[in-house]
Amino acid sequence: MQCPGQDSRYWDPEAIFESKCPGCGNIVEFFKDDNRRTCKKCGQQVLNPKLDFGCATYCPHAEQCLGSLPAELLARQKDLLKDRVAIEMKRYFGTDFRRIGHAMRVARHVEEINKTEQGNPAVVLIAAYLHDIGISEAERKFDSSSARYQHQEGPPVAREILAKLGANHDLVDEVCDIIGHHHQPKPEETVNFKVLYDADLITNLEEKQKEKPIDREQLEKIVTKSFLTDSGRALARKVLNN
């Protein structure tokens, strides 16, 4: 079935229009479903100024519908996906505000660490929102929230959420791999894993500090030995020593 917005049977007289090339000012003719056109005068690729990217920012079939997607739209797709994952995480945990709050704090720390580490923003943030998504199933099946069961139960739940949102397969696979061992780093890890691991560790230490303050000397030993990135180590010292 063709998207009605792209089906010419539903078009009106404004479906064909003209716009100026931003490079040379030449008039470029557009059909409403054109992604972009090439200016015949200067050869510049001109993005359709009236193309409605509303549905394309979330529709998993956008590329088949609109053709090769411009960088601007791809960025918006990823940004919107991260926001929708956060919403799904909150919906999944329901009234478990402690775990929702934990995931949101991890996400904030991920963003800060990633400013320096330069991992994939979509992967690290989505992993942050979903890293503990297996806890509910672990507790239901095994009456335990131990790392072993979280690692086992988290990826299937995350995969279902991400598939429903139309995330691409590579992103889903990487996020699920991170979730499946996020407490247990391997000898060689990706930047994306390291960013999530350090952000989660900072959040866990923050929560422990509130319950029972950790001696500064002991805390420094943990920070020195346990973190995987220099950025995570620096943020931990800043956050935990306040």
LOTOR-365589 format. One record per residue: x, z, y of N, C-alpha, C, O in turn. Coordinates in pm, whole numbers, padded with zeros to 5 digits, always signed. Atoms other than C-alpha are relative to their C-alpha. Layout:
BEGIN
XZYXZYXZYXZY...
//
This chain:
BEGIN
+00085+00000-00120+00000+00000+00000+00088+00000+00125+00181+00080+00136-00080+00008-00122+00139-00097+00341-00045+00105+00099-00164+00134+00112+00033-00096-00104+00159+00163+00616-00086-00068+00106-00048-00174+00155+00087+00064-00100-00131+00088+00858+00071-00027+00132+00041-00127+00198-00070+00020-00127+00103+00128+01155+00086-00125+00001+00118-00178+00107-00084+00118+00010+00312-00162+01027-00078-00122-00049-00020-00230-00063+00084+00108+00051+00022-00378+00901-00057-00080+00118-00131-00024+00199+00039+00081-00116-00039-00667+01146-00151-00016+00014-00199-00053+00121+00146+00009-00010-00411-00664+01065-00056+00102+00098-00166+00084+00152+00047-00106-00088-00438-00347+01275+00060-00012+00141+00038+00076+00224-00068+00013-00128-00236-00478+01571-00097-00044+00111-00199-00108+00085+00075+00045-00118-00372-00530+01923+00091-00089+00084+00206-00112+00045-00084+00092-00081-00244-00763+02202+00133+00059+00046+00225-00015+00079-00125-00062-00044+00024-00508+02294+00105+00008-00110+00213+00063-00091-00093-00006+00113+00188-00550+01955+00122-00089+00021+00225-00070-00045-00115+00085-00035+00415-00820+02102+00029+00023+00148-00060+00009+00232-00032-00035-00139+00599-00726+02419+00145-00035+00030+00221-00073-00059-00136+00031-00043+00918-00779+02619+00067+00124+00058+00000+00211+00115-00078-00111-00055+01195-00537+02717+00135-00054+00045+00184-00153-00009-00130+00045-00050+01519-00570+02910+00113+00053-00088+00110+00167-00134-00122-00042+00070+01853-00559+02729+00076+00097+00091+00102+00064+00206-00073-00095-00084+02037-00249+02855+00141-00046+00034+00205+00008+00125-00135+00047-00025+02363-00442+02840+00009-00103+00111+00097-00094+00197-00011+00110-00097+02291-00753+03046-00127-00024+00080-00127-00104+00173+00125+00018-00074+01930-00727+03164-00083-00117-00046-00190-00143+00009+00075+00113+00053+01818-01030+02964-00130+00049-00066-00134+00160-00120+00128-00036+00061+01456-01026+02841+00007-00022-00151+00045-00129-00198+00001+00006+00147+01425-00950+02469-00144+00020-00047-00211+00115-00006+00138-00010+00051+01096-01010+02286-00003+00083-00127+00082+00067-00215+00016-00086+00116+00979-00752+02034-00139-00015-00061-00237-00034+00011+00124-00031+00070+00710-00728+01772+00001+00151-00022+00108+00211-00034+00006-00145+00003+00589-00369+01742+00072+00060-00120+00118+00174-00113-00065-00055+00120+00737-00329+01392+00148-00035-00008+00213-00002-00107-00144+00027-00003+01083-00457+01491+00076+00131+00019+00044+00210+00108-00087-00116-00015+01345-00187+01442+00091-00023+00121+00103+00063+00208-00088+00039-00110+01586-00364+01677+00008-00153+00002-00021-00219-00098-00020+00144-00012+01655-00715+01806+00136-00026+00064+00189+00059+00135-00129+00038-00060+01974-00897+01904-00025-00078+00128-00099-00177+00129+00012+00071-00128+01999-01001+02268+00067-00136-00014+00183-00146-00053-00053+00135+00016+02044-01379+02272+00107-00033+00104+00185-00127+00087-00096+00028-00105+02251-01361+02588+00134+00068-00024+00239+00003-00015-00127-00074+00014+02510-01088+02519+00029+00045-00142+00139+00093-00170-00022-00036+00139+02464-01021+02146-00017+00147-00032+00005+00188-00146+00016-00144+00024+02393-00649+02189-00124+00027-00086-00227-00040-00071+00114-00044+00079+02167-00479+01934-00085+00091+00086-00038+00195+00132+00089-00075-00088+01866-00350+02131-00104+00072-00084-00180+00009-00157+00097-00081+00074+01660-00065+01984-00138-00019+00061-00153-00017+00183+00138+00016-00046+01284-00117+02008-00044+00123+00079-00055+00231+00020+00033-00118-00080+01182+00113+02298-00139+00056-00028-00168+00169+00011+00137-00047+00026+00821+00138+02178-00024+00036-00147-00135+00074-00183+00019-00029+00142+00879+00190+01807-00030+00147-00018+00048+00232+00025+00042-00138+00021+00696+00506+01705+00067+00052-00126+00030+00014-00237-00072-00054+00113+00934+00701+01484-00065+00130-00052-00005+00199-00135+00061-00126+00039+00689+00989+01439-00006+00021-00150+00048+00118-00201+00014-00018+00145+00604+00935+01073+00133-00024-00070+00160+00035-00175-00127+00033+00066+00949+00791+00997+00095+00117-00005+00187+00118-00087-00091-00115+00001+01116+01123+01077-00022+00088-00121+00063+00172-00152+00021-00082+00119+00959+01277+00769-00035-00080-00125-00027-00028-00237+00045+00077+00115+00840+00993+00546+00118-00043-00086+00213-00103-00035-00112+00038+00087+01067+00941+00241+00011-00150-00021+00113-00199-00070-00002+00145+00018+00975+00571+00239+00028-00073+00131+00006-00194+00141-00017+00059-00133+01068+00512+00603+00095-00120-00003+00070-00220+00065-00097+00110-00003+01366+00291+00526-00058-00127-00061-00032-00237-00011+00064+00117+00059+01165+00062+00297-00102-00059+00097-00123-00180+00101+00105+00043-00091+00894+00047+00562+00058-00068+00123+00008-00173+00165-00052+00046-00128+01109-00008+00872+00129-00079-00010+00175-00136+00089-00130+00067+00013+01425-00158+00730+00112+00099+00022+00090+00220+00016-00116-00087-00021+01773-00022+00799-00024+00089+00122-00050+00039+00232+00035-00094-00106+01723+00290+01006+00116+00023+00096+00231+00033+00053-00106-00025-00098+01917+00346+01330+00052+00141-00009-00015+00230-00061-00063-00132+00007+02154+00640+01365-00085+00107+00066-00090+00220+00020+00082-00097-00072+01919+00807+01614-00109+00056-00090-00137+00176-00089+00108-00043+00087+01639+00819+01358+00054+00079-00118-00007+00178-00159-00058-00074+00112+01864+00930+01073+00031+00143+00040+00008+00236-00037-00030-00135-00048+01977+01227+01283-00128+00081+00011-00130+00199-00024+00127-00072-00014+01616+01317+01359-00060+00033-00136-00123+00137-00152+00049-00028+00134+01524+01289+00991+00066+00125-00056-00001+00212-00112-00072-00114+00054+01795+01536+00897-00038+00129+00072-00054+00234+00009+00040-00118-00076+01704+01775+01177-00138+00049-00042-00160+00169-00060+00135-00037+00038+01338+01768+01080-00002+00054-00141-00076+00149-00170-00005-00049+00138+01420+01814+00712+00045+00146-00003-00013+00227-00077-00047-00139-00004+01614+02133+00792-00111+00093+00046-00130+00201-00010+00110-00082-00050+01320+02266+00990-00109+00017-00104-00163+00126-00120+00107-00006+00101+01073+02182+00713+00042+00085-00119-00041+00152-00181-00050-00087+00108+01294+02351+00452-00015+00147+00039-00055+00230-00043+00017-00138-00047+01294+02667+00664-00145+00044-00012-00173+00157-00052+00142-00032+00010+00915+02655+00677-00040+00022-00146-00112+00116-00177+00034-00014+00143+00889+02604+00300+00059+00128-00059-00004+00193-00143-00060-00125+00046+01128+02893+00239-00086+00119+00040-00111+00207-00042+00084-00110-00048+00912+03123+00451-00133+00003-00076-00183+00110-00111+00125+00008+00076+00599+03001+00275+00020+00052-00142-00066+00122-00196-00027-00041+00138+00759+03059-00065+00014+00151-00012-00040+00212-00104-00020-00145+00006+00866+03417+00010-00120+00078+00052-00132+00198+00027+00123-00065-00043+00533+03494+00177+00025+00120+00090+00076+00106+00201-00015-00122-00080+00535+03855+00299+00131+00074-00029+00150+00187+00015-00130-00064+00028+00885+03928+00169+00091-00024+00121+00182-00107+00117-00069+00024-00126+01018+03954+00523+00149+00036-00006+00228-00017+00071-00142-00036+00014+01345+04114+00414+00081-00122-00045+00189-00148+00008-00075+00116+00049+01448+03803+00222-00009-00118+00096+00085-00197+00107+00010+00104-00103+01318+03569+00489+00102+00029+00111+00174-00061+00155-00095-00038-00105+01521+03761+00748+00143-00022-00044+00227-00067+00035-00135+00021+00053+01828+03749+00524+00037-00148+00007+00145-00183+00053-00028+00143+00000+01804+03371+00485+00020-00053+00142+00108-00136+00165-00013+00048-00139+01757+03319+00859+00132+00047+00062+00193-00027+00140-00130-00048-00052+02063+03534+00940+00115-00079-00061+00212-00112+00008-00103+00083+00064+02271+03342+00687+00006-00136+00069+00115-00188+00094+00004+00131-00067+02158+03019+00854+00068+00006+00137+00140-00086+00174-00065-00013-00131+02268+03148+01196+00151+00008-00014+00225-00053+00063-00144-00011+00022+02610+03242+01062+00058-00133-00049+00170-00169-00012-00043+00132+00046+02636+02905+00885+00023-00092+00119+00125-00161+00125-00014+00087-00117+02580+02726+01215+00126+00035+00080+00196-00054+00128-00117-00043-00077+02851+02933+01385+00129-00038-00071+00221-00093-00009-00121+00032+00077+03110+02890+01109+00023-00151-00004+00136-00198+00005-00012+00144+00017+03036+02521+01075+00042-00073+00127+00080-00190+00122-00051+00061-00124+03123+02454+01440+00148-00032-00013+00197-00129+00045-00144+00022+00022+03484+02481+01328+00027-00073-00130+00111-00162-00136-00030+00053+00133+03470+02394+00959-00049-00143-00021+00006-00215-00104+00048+00139+00003+03271+02072+01010-00047-00047-00137-00015-00157-00182+00068+00044+00121+03078+02069+00685-00119-00086+00036-00146-00112+00153+00121+00079-00022+02765+01860+00642-00110+00093+00050-00155+00180-00025+00097-00094-00056+02512+02032+00873-00128+00011-00081-00183+00120-00097+00124-00003+00079+02212+01933+00662+00021+00080-00128-00063+00163-00163-00026-00069+00127+02368+02057+00337+00016+00150+00021-00046+00230-00049-00030-00143-00015+02497+02389+00470-00121+00078+00048-00143+00192+00005+00118-00072-00050+02178+02480+00657-00110+00008-00105-00173+00112-00121+00102-00004+00105+01944+02383+00376+00042+00095-00112-00041+00168-00166-00050-00096+00099+02164+02574+00131-00019+00144+00050-00050+00233-00029+00019-00135-00056+02146+02874+00366-00145+00045-00015-00171+00159-00056+00141-00037+00011+01766+02868+00372-00042+00025-00144-00129+00108-00170+00047-00004+00138+01738+02825-00005+00093+00074-00096+00064+00079-00216-00100-00053+00094+02040+03009-00147-00054+00111-00090-00010+00124-00204+00057-00109+00080+01834+03308-00268-00139-00032-00052-00213+00059-00090+00137+00038+00035+01522+03111-00357-00034+00034-00145-00152+00036-00182+00026-00033+00140+01563+03203-00726-00030+00146-00026-00060+00184-00140+00018-00144+00021+01523+03577-00670-00138+00034-00057-00149+00113-00150+00137-00033+00045+01146+03586-00716-00018-00030-00148-00072+00052-00223+00011+00035+00142+01161+03402-01049+00089+00088-00087+00050+00126-00197-00089-00088+00075+01458+03612-01162-00065+00136-00023-00058+00191-00133+00066-00130+00013+01265+03931-01095-00124-00009-00089-00153+00083-00165+00121+00016+00083+00949+03794-01256+00035-00014-00148-00031+00046-00233-00035+00027+00140+01122+03674-01574+00087+00109-00063+00070+00144-00180-00102-00088+00058+01405+03925-01614+00001+00140+00063+00083+00224+00026+00003-00129-00071+01312+04216-01386+00136+00033+00057+00180+00148+00054-00135-00017-00054+01649+04164-01221+00025-00105+00107-00020-00219+00096-00040+00096-00103+01786+04003-00906+00151-00025-00005+00211-00064+00095-00145+00016+00014+02142+03984-01039+00040-00146+00025-00040-00238+00009-00050+00134-00032+02357+03686-00944-00020-00097-00116-00053-00213-00095+00013+00085+00120+02344+03553-01300-00138-00067-00005-00148-00187-00029+00135+00053+00009+01968+03511-01291-00039-00079+00124-00115-00176+00115+00023+00079-00120+01957+03393-00931+00056-00142-00016-00008-00241+00018-00066+00129+00019+02200+03117-01020-00078-00088-00099-00081-00211-00087+00075+00073+00103+01985+03020-01318-00134-00050+00054-00174-00163+00029+00137+00030-00041+01645+03025-01150-00009-00072+00135-00110-00136+00163+00007+00057-00133+01732+02906-00799-00007-00152+00006-00094-00206+00075-00001+00146-00013+01816+02537-00850-00133-00070-00034-00172-00161+00039+00128+00069+00026+01485+02437-01018-00102+00017+00112-00174-00077+00145+00095-00023-00109+01282+02596-00738+00042-00082+00123-00041-00146+00186-00050+00076-00115+01503+02442-00469-00023-00150-00019-00062-00220+00075+00016+00143+00028+01488+02102-00636-00146-00043+00020-00173-00152+00072+00143+00032-00016+01107+02112-00641-00037-00005+00148-00109-00096+00191+00029-00003-00144+01090+02205-00272+00056-00124+00068-00013-00189+00147-00066+00113-00066+01337+01936-00167-00058-00134-00043-00065-00227+00038+00063+00124+00047+01175+01668-00382-00132-00022+00073-00166-00134+00111+00128+00011-00070+00840+01743-00220+00020-00047+00144-00066-00115+00199-00028+00037-00137+01001+01697+00121+00069-00136+00013+00098-00182+00124-00058+00134-00004+01156+01364+00024+00149-00004+00028+00199-00106+00075-00144-00002-00023+01522+01471+00048+00070-00097-00095+00024-00118-00207-00068+00096+00086+01772+01220-00088+00072+00071-00115+00104+00189-00107-00048-00059+00125+01915+01275-00435+00137+00066+00015+00159+00173-00042-00134-00057-00015+02276+01337-00330-00006+00136+00070+00062+00230+00029+00014-00127-00070+02175+01609-00086-00060+00105-00092-00013+00219-00096+00065-00094+00093+01946+01771-00344+00100+00050-00103+00106+00170-00131-00096-00039+00104+02219+01769-00608+00105+00096+00055+00141+00194-00011-00104-00087-00055+02479+01924-00377-00055+00137+00036+00008+00239+00008+00061-00128-00035+02245+02193-00244-00025+00083-00126+00003+00202-00129+00030-00072+00124+02137+02284-00598+00127+00049-00069+00128+00156-00129-00128-00044+00057+02499+02298-00715+00049+00126+00072+00096+00220+00008-00043-00117-00077+02581+02542-00433-00085+00121-00037-00031+00229-00062+00091-00111+00034+02274+02756-00507+00031+00054-00139+00021+00174-00164-00021-00038+00140+02362+02758-00877+00124+00083-00026+00144+00128-00139-00115-00090+00021+02687+02952-00822+00044+00062+00133+00163+00089+00152-00038-00036-00137+02675+03072-00461+00067+00137+00011+00128+00167+00114-00073-00129+00000+02805+03420-00553+00137-00011-00068+00217+00083-00061-00120+00011+00083+03089+03286-00768+00077-00128+00032+00059-00230-00036-00076+00120-00034+03328+03041-00601+00095-00043-00112+00153+00040-00181-00093+00056+00096+03529+02811-00823+00139-00009+00064+00151+00006+00185-00135+00011-00058+03907+02768-00782+00010-00105+00110+00081-00086+00209+00003+00104-00102+03842+02448-00585-00144-00018+00046-00232-00048-00035+00136+00010-00051+03539+02439-00359-00007-00095+00120+00093-00118+00188+00023+00086-00115+03390+02204-00099-00009+00084+00127-00033+00205+00121+00018-00067-00128+03381+02291+00268-00143+00053+00011-00165+00163+00061+00139-00041-00009+03003+02307+00242-00025+00132-00075-00093+00221-00024+00015-00124+00075+03019+02574-00028+00065+00116+00074+00006+00223+00086-00074-00108-00067+03277+02776+00163-00075+00052+00122-00079+00172+00146+00076-00040-00119+03067+02777+00480-00118+00088-00040-00141+00192+00021+00115-00080+00047+02760+02902+00293+00045+00134-00056-00014+00238-00026-00049-00123+00063+02958+03157+00093+00040+00103+00104+00001+00220+00094-00046-00093-00103+03119+03312+00400-00116+00053+00084-00119+00171+00120+00116-00044-00078+02792+03321+00595-00084+00101-00077-00133+00198-00019+00076-00093+00084+02616+03492+00305+00073+00133-00013+00010+00239-00011-00078-00122+00012+02900+03741+00266-00008+00084+00127-00022+00207+00119+00014-00074-00127+02886+03835+00635-00136+00070+00005-00145+00187+00042+00135-00057-00005+02510+03889+00608-00014+00117-00097-00073+00219-00063+00006-00110+00097+02545+04102+00294+00075+00123+00051+00029+00236+00033-00077-00112-00053+02812+04314+00461-00072+00066+00119-00069+00188+00135+00081-00055-00109+02593+04352+00771-00107+00094-00054-00128+00203-00001+00110-00079+00057+02310+04481+00556+00052+00129-00062-00012+00234-00053-00060-00121+00056+02540+04723+00374+00043+00097+00109+00031+00218+00094-00042-00083-00113+02675+04848+00705-00117+00082+00055-00101+00198+00092+00116-00070-00052+02325+04939+00816-00044+00113-00092-00089+00217-00046+00038-00102+00097+02257+05132+00496+00103+00113-00003+00069+00232-00004-00108-00098+00007+02595+05304+00484+00126-00062+00060+00185-00151-00001-00116+00059-00066+02878+05227+00728+00124-00005-00090+00155+00092-00159-00122+00017+00078+03193+05091+00564+00119+00038+00086+00128+00000+00202-00121-00040-00070+03525+05245+00661+00072-00125+00053+00083-00225-00017-00061+00117-00064+03708+05010+00902+00118-00055-00080+00135-00177-00091-00116+00046+00079+04021+04998+00687-00047-00074-00124+00008-00179-00159+00055+00066+00118+03818+04911+00378-00065-00132+00036-00055-00231-00037+00065+00123-00046+03620+04656+00575+00102-00109+00027+00080-00226-00006-00104+00098-00029+03938+04486+00692+00060-00057-00128+00093-00176-00133-00050+00049+00128+04061+04462+00333-00095-00104-00059-00053-00207-00111+00101+00094+00051+03735+04293+00233+00008-00132+00077+00007-00240+00017-00004+00120-00084+03753+04051+00526+00125-00083-00030+00118-00205-00038-00126+00070+00024+04117+03965+00457+00001-00072-00134+00051-00184-00144-00012+00054+00136+04076+03904+00085-00118-00086-00046-00099-00175-00129+00120+00058+00062+03719+03786+00028-00051-00128+00061-00122-00204-00006+00056+00118-00065+03645+03512+00278+00078-00126-00035+00198-00121-00065-00058+00127+00042+03710+03146+00206+00046-00087+00117+00120-00183+00096-00040+00080-00117+03753+03012+00561+00051+00092+00111+00010+00208+00121-00048-00077-00115+03940+03128+00867-00113+00025+00099-00117+00130+00163+00113-00016-00093+03624+03073+01072-00093+00111-00047-00143+00189+00034+00084-00107+00054+03425+03298+00842+00065+00135+00019-00002+00233+00051-00075-00125-00017+03695+03563+00858-00009+00047+00145-00030+00165+00172+00003-00035-00142+03700+03553+01238-00140+00046+00041-00155+00143+00116+00136-00039-00035+03321+03570+01264-00035+00135-00061-00105+00215+00000+00026-00130+00065+03309+03859+01018+00058+00114+00083-00008+00216+00104-00062-00105-00083+03551+04061+01232-00080+00023+00127-00098+00136+00171+00077-00010-00125+03346+03984+01542-00135+00070-00025-00174+00159+00051+00134-00052+00028+03009+04067+01386+00003+00143-00054-00075+00228-00011+00002-00128+00070+03102+04364+01169+00069+00112+00076+00049+00229+00044-00067-00105-00077+03317+04547+01421-00073+00037+00129-00025+00119+00207+00079-00033-00119+03049+04555+01690-00073+00134-00020-00145+00178+00070
//
